[in-house]
Amino acid sequence: MSNEEPKTTTLAETNNYVVWKAEEPDGETTYHIELGNVTLHFFEEEWQELFELLKSL
């Protein structure tokens, strides 16, 4: 088991919202959307699907 911390990168930020990604030590990349006191977590495949959905708006 690895004790490494994930490498995080902020992708976008406003006064109230943050979108960031985490590169996990196991090689998985996860994406996170913080909307006030709610945080949505996505695996890579889910993130891509959400991104395509938002582009179609």
LUMKE-344947 format. One record per residue: z, y, x of N, C-alpha, C, CB in turn; residue number from 0. Coordinates in Angstrom, 2 decimals, padded with zeros to 5 digits. Glycine has a CB too. Layout:
- nup,nnorth,neast,caup,canorth,caeast,cup,cnorth,ceast,cbup,cbnorth,cbeast,k
- Z,Y,X,Z,Y,X,Z,Y,X,Z,Y,X,NUM
...
***
This chain:
- nup,nnorth,neast,caup,canorth,caeast,cup,cnorth,ceast,cbup,cbnorth,cbeast,k
- 000.00,-001.17,000.83,000.00,000.00,000.00,000.00,001.24,000.89,001.21,-000.01,-000.95,0
- -000.84,002.22,000.54,-000.99,003.43,001.33,-000.04,004.52,000.85,-002.43,003.93,001.29,1
- 000.53,005.25,001.78,001.39,006.37,001.44,000.64,007.70,001.52,002.60,006.40,002.36,2
- -000.69,007.63,001.70,-001.48,008.84,001.81,-001.53,009.58,000.48,-002.89,008.51,002.28,3
- -001.56,010.90,000.56,-001.71,011.74,-000.62,-003.20,011.95,-000.89,-000.96,013.11,-000.44,4
- -003.58,012.13,-002.16,-004.98,012.43,-002.44,-005.36,013.81,-001.92,-005.26,012.33,-003.96,5
- -006.64,013.98,-001.56,-007.15,015.28,-001.15,-007.64,015.97,-002.41,-008.31,015.15,-000.07,6
- -007.08,017.14,-002.73,-007.45,017.84,-003.96,-008.29,019.08,-003.63,-006.18,018.25,-004.76,7
- -009.21,019.37,-004.54,-010.08,020.53,-004.42,-010.17,021.22,-005.78,-011.49,020.13,-003.91,8
- -009.93,022.52,-005.83,-010.10,023.28,-007.06,-011.58,023.56,-007.25,-009.28,024.60,-007.04,9
- -012.13,023.17,-008.40,-013.55,023.37,-008.69,-013.81,024.67,-009.44,-014.09,022.20,-009.49,10
- -012.88,025.05,-010.33,-013.00,026.30,-011.09,-011.62,026.68,-011.58,-014.01,026.17,-012.29,11
- -011.42,028.00,-011.74,-010.10,028.46,-012.17,-010.24,029.81,-012.88,-009.14,028.58,-010.96,12
- -009.51,029.96,-013.98,-009.36,031.25,-014.66,-007.87,031.55,-014.72,-010.01,031.23,-016.10,13
- -007.50,032.60,-015.44,-006.08,032.92,-015.58,-005.31,031.82,-016.28,-005.91,034.23,-016.33,14
- -005.97,031.06,-017.17,-005.27,030.08,-017.99,-005.68,028.62,-017.76,-005.47,030.40,-019.41,15
- -006.80,028.38,-017.09,-007.33,027.03,-016.97,-007.70,026.71,-015.53,-008.55,026.85,-017.87,16
- -007.62,025.43,-015.19,-008.00,024.97,-013.85,-008.74,023.65,-013.98,-006.75,024.82,-012.93,17
- -009.82,023.51,-013.22,-010.52,022.23,-013.09,-010.45,021.85,-011.62,-012.03,022.31,-013.60,18
- -009.97,020.63,-011.35,-009.84,020.19,-009.96,-010.16,018.72,-009.84,-008.43,020.47,-009.43,19
- -010.46,018.31,-008.61,-010.72,016.88,-008.37,-009.80,016.38,-007.28,-012.20,016.64,-007.96,20
- -009.55,015.09,-007.33,-008.70,014.43,-006.34,-009.46,013.26,-005.75,-007.36,013.96,-006.96,21
- -009.56,013.23,-004.44,-010.14,012.10,-003.73,-008.98,011.21,-003.32,-011.00,012.56,-002.47,22
- -008.85,010.09,-004.02,-007.72,009.19,-003.82,-007.88,008.39,-002.53,-007.57,008.25,-005.03,23
- -006.78,007.96,-001.93,-006.85,007.16,-000.70,-007.65,005.86,-000.86,-005.45,006.83,-000.23,24
- -007.73,005.33,-002.09,-008.48,004.10,-002.32,-009.98,004.33,-002.49,-007.95,003.39,-003.53,25
- -010.43,005.60,-002.35,-011.84,005.91,-002.45,-012.28,006.39,-003.82,-012.63,004.72,-002.07,26
- -011.43,006.26,-004.82,-011.75,006.72,-006.18,-011.63,008.24,-006.24,-010.81,006.05,-007.24,27
- -012.56,008.88,-006.97,-012.47,010.31,-007.22,-012.14,010.51,-008.69,-013.80,011.03,-006.84,28
- -011.13,011.33,-008.96,-010.76,011.65,-010.33,-010.87,013.15,-010.53,-009.32,011.15,-010.64,29
- -011.14,013.53,-011.77,-011.30,014.93,-012.14,-010.25,015.28,-013.18,-012.73,015.22,-012.68,30
- -009.78,016.52,-013.14,-008.67,016.95,-013.98,-008.97,018.33,-014.54,-007.34,016.95,-013.19,31
- -008.74,018.49,-015.84,-008.88,019.78,-016.50,-007.51,020.14,-017.05,-009.97,019.76,-017.63,32
- -006.95,021.24,-016.56,-005.66,021.72,-017.04,-005.90,022.85,-018.03,-004.75,022.20,-015.86,33
- -005.49,022.63,-019.28,-005.65,023.60,-020.36,-004.25,023.96,-020.87,-006.55,023.03,-021.53,34
- -003.64,024.95,-020.25,-002.27,025.28,-020.61,-001.35,024.13,-020.25,-002.16,025.61,-022.11,35
- -000.64,023.59,-021.25,000.29,022.49,-020.96,-000.32,021.11,-021.19,001.54,022.63,-021.81,36
- -001.65,021.05,-021.33,-002.36,019.78,-021.50,-003.27,019.56,-020.30,-003.19,019.76,-022.84,37
- -003.24,018.36,-019.73,-004.15,018.00,-018.64,-004.95,016.78,-019.04,-003.36,017.74,-017.32,38
- -006.28,016.89,-018.90,-007.18,015.78,-019.17,-007.58,015.17,-017.84,-008.44,016.24,-019.99,39
- -007.55,013.85,-017.75,-007.87,013.13,-016.52,-009.12,012.28,-016.75,-006.66,012.23,-016.06,40
- -010.06,012.30,-015.78,-011.31,011.57,-015.92,-011.63,010.82,-014.63,-012.46,012.53,-016.27,41
- -012.10,009.59,-014.77,-012.69,008.89,-013.64,-014.12,009.42,-013.47,-012.67,007.33,-013.85,42
- -014.74,009.13,-012.35,-016.07,009.64,-012.01,-017.08,009.44,-013.13,-016.57,008.97,-010.75,43
- -017.16,008.24,-013.69,-018.16,007.94,-014.73,-017.89,008.75,-015.99,-018.16,006.43,-015.06,44
- -016.62,008.90,-016.35,-016.25,009.68,-017.52,-016.56,011.16,-017.31,-014.76,009.49,-017.83,45
- -016.30,011.64,-016.11,-016.57,013.04,-015.78,-018.06,013.33,-015.91,-016.08,013.36,-014.35,46
- -018.90,012.44,-015.38,-020.34,012.63,-015.45,-020.80,012.69,-016.91,-021.08,011.51,-014.71,47
- -020.26,011.82,-017.74,-020.62,011.81,-019.16,-020.18,013.11,-019.84,-019.99,010.60,-019.86,48
- -018.96,013.57,-019.56,-018.48,014.82,-020.13,-019.34,015.99,-019.67,-017.02,015.06,-019.75,49
- -019.70,016.01,-018.39,-020.51,017.08,-017.83,-021.88,017.14,-018.54,-020.69,016.89,-016.31,50
- -022.50,015.98,-018.76,-023.77,015.93,-019.46,-023.62,016.42,-020.90,-024.33,014.50,-019.45,51
- -022.53,016.06,-021.55,-022.27,016.51,-022.92,-022.15,018.03,-022.95,-020.98,015.87,-023.48,52
- -021.40,018.62,-022.04,-021.21,020.06,-022.02,-022.51,020.80,-021.68,-020.12,020.43,-021.01,53
- -023.33,020.23,-020.84,-024.61,020.86,-020.51,-025.53,020.92,-021.72,-025.30,020.11,-019.39,54
- -025.36,020.00,-022.66,-026.23,019.95,-023.84,-025.83,020.96,-024.92,-026.23,018.56,-024.44,55
- -024.73,021.65,-024.74,-024.29,022.65,-025.73,-025.25,023.82,-025.81,-022.89,023.16,-025.40,56
***
